[in-house]
Amino acid sequence: MATAEHSIVKAAFWMGGWLLAMVTMAVAGREAASQLNAFQVMEMRVLIGFVLLLPLVLASGGFAAMRTQRLWTHVWRNGVHYVAQYAWLVAVTLIPLAQVISIEFTMPIWTAILAALFIGERINRWKIIAIVLGLIGVLVIVRPAVESVSQGQLYSLVAAIGFSISVILVKSMTRTESVVRIIFWMMVVQAVIGAIPAYLVWQPITAKLWPWIFLVAFCGTFSHYCMARAMTHADATVVVPMDFLRVPLTALVGWLVYAEAIDVFTATGAVLILLGNMLNMKRDRPKEAAPVKSS
């Protein structure tokens, strides 16, 4: 398979698609889940998303190419991802969008901790500093010593930790599974998981809700594809910082659409979390060999 061309411009283009999709999904998810139960929204998301994904499935070799030897890994990964998505969708209906996204950006921090605990990845000094900054950032945002932590903030934390576990599982799957196959099984498994919960809370969908549900499905399906394409054109250390724009962009949309003011605690916590993410990508420099003294 040919290696994709290294191009920061192309990476930025695909990350632009990712940012647009993720910010749009935050608004669409709030609009849909504020009027329908989150279980129903999620079931509609995967069913519509499956149809939207079909052209990519066919272009990738059809259903035969979607066969996998790692079915149970897909099941475990998507079980966790389903819970995280549910928590995120509920959170966007309860607290300001800027808070949800800021807390979501602790995901790399939880990923570093969990990867060290379960798959033996090494934590260097930069990761330690990143973890500390990220945790302080969360404490600044939720302020548990000042007032009770809101339900929405707890849902956001659950979502961030769940997404972290999902990322670790996906990381192990990419060695044998294509991006399209991973997304394909995400749709299939989550449709099965969510069928009964969605059925139990199902209610008629009004005409004005269909555009929001379609946006949730479209953005939820192709945002990951945009991120994957960006990664093929540039290193993660180039691509990931572009995602940091999602915090101010979401805050701006929250202000414009919902008149959500950004308090100093959310802003300060977001800065600490993003700084932690920047440091999380640093690597310790290899020690230089001592110069050999000539006699």
Secondary structure, DSSP 8 states (H G I E B T S, - for coil): -------HHHHHHHHHHHHHHHHHHHHHHHHHHTTS-HHHHHHHHHHHHHHHHHHHHHHTT-GGGG--S-HHHHHHHHHHHHHHHHHHHHHTTTS-HHHHHHHHTTHHHHHHHHHHHHS-----HHHHHHHHHHHHHHHHHH-TTTS---HHHHHHHHHHHHHHHHHHHHHHHTTT--HHHHHHHHHHHHHHHHHHHHHHH-----GGGHHHHHHHHHHHHHHHHHHHHHHHHS-HHHHHHHHTTHHHHHHHHHHHHH-----HHHHHHHHHHHHHHHHHT--------------
